[in-house]
C-alpha cells in the first residue's frame, strides 16, 4: 500500500495540474517508487475533496509525462523505468519518428497509455469528457461497435435500433446471436416513445443509435431528442451504443447522447471517414461498469489496435494535422453538396451540409432494384435503401448516394444520370433492362 498522499492544502488552480505536479515531485524525490500503485480515482477524490474528473485528468497528465502507466482492470502505477529492454536494432525509417514500443510491442498496456491520454483530448472535441482508463483503441469504428455489442448484448438478448440503420447490424446480430428490433423513426431520428414501448414489451438489453448525420437518412438528432433517448434508457436500465464516426466534422451539432447518459453509453468514433480512409483507428469510450467487459472482448476479437496506425493518429491529433484534415473534408463536402443541389434541383432528397451521402426517396412508380440496375448500366453505383432496412414495417423505396467517393466532375455526371432516370419514362427503363 502506498503511504504517501498529496496534500490537499497545496492544490492550486488548475487543480488537476497542481495535483499532477505533487505526484511528479514525489516520484522524482523517491517518495513514490517505481511500480507503486496509486489510489483509485474515486478514493483519492474523496480523500482530497475533489471531483473524480479532476483526479482522472491529473492521472492522464502523469501518463502524458511518462511517469505513470494505467492498466485496465488493475489500476495506475508509477513507471519510472523502462519495462522492456531496448531491441537490438530498429529499421532506420521507424527509428526516425516512432518509439520502439509502438513499432515492435504487442502488449496493449505497454503501448497505449500515451495514446489513450491523447484520445481523451480528441474525445473532448467530439463533446465527450472521459477518463483515459475508459478508452480503448480499436481498428476503426466497425471493430469498436462489434466489441461494444459483444460487451452488452449476450446471445439471445435483444438490441433495439433505428428502422433504417447501420448496414452491418443485421449480419452482426446473426453472427453474435442477439436479436435485432428496428424501431420507428421520424425527421429527428429514433422516436423515444417507440423505444419506451419496446422496452416494456421485450427484453431489450441495449439500443444502438447513429444520431449525427452518418445514419442512412442523413438525420441530425436534436439535443432534446438525445436527452429523451437517454432518459428512456436510464428508466429501463439498458445500455446505449452510440456510433459517432463523424465526430467533430459536423459543425454545430448537439452534445453526444453519451454526454446525457455517460453511465451507460458506449461511444464509438474513428478517423477513417473524416481524416483519411487508410487511417483505420478509432476510440471506444465505455463507462466504468463495462470497462472490463470491453477490454476482455477486445482482446479475444482483435487483441489490440495496430500500433503504427495508432502512432500516426496520436501524432496528428497532437500536432493539429487531424483537425486540419477535418476542416479540409468539411469544405470539400460542402462544395459537393452545392453540386448536388444544382443537379438535383426539384428532386425530393434528404442531406446534411456536413454529410457524406444523401437519401433519395423514389417515386411510387420506381422500384429500387430496377432503379439501381439502370444506374449501374450507365456506370453509376448507388446503394438500395433496403440495404439499411432493419424493420419489417411498410417501406418506401429509396437509394443512398455517396458524395465523397469520386471526383467532383464524376459526381456531377453521376447525379445527372440519376436525375435523368428519375425524370424518364419508367416503361422505357424496363424495356432497356
Buried (B, 14 or more C-beta within 10 A) or exposed (E): EBEBEBEEEEBEEEBBBBBBBBBBEBBEEEEBEEEBBBBBBEEBBEEBEBEBBBBBBBBBBBBBBEBBBBBBEEBBBBBBEEEEEEEEEBEEEBEEEBBBBBBBBEEBBBBBBBBBBBBBBBBEBBBBBBBBBBBBBBBBBBBBBBBBBBBBBEEEBBBBBBBBBBBEBBEBBEEBEBBBBBBBBEEBBBBBEBBBBBBEEEEBBBBBBBBBBBBBBBBBBBBEBBBBBBBBBBEBEBBBBBBBBBBBBBEEBBBBBBBBBBEBBBBBBBBBBBBBEEBBBBBBBBBBEBBEBBBBBBBEEBEBBBBEBBBBBBBBBBEEBBBEBBEEBBEEBEEBBEBBBEBBEEBEBBBBBBBBBBBBBBEEEBBBEBBBBBBEEBEBEBBBBBBBBBBEEEEEBBBBBBBBEBEEEEBBBBBBBBBEBBEEEBEEBEEEE
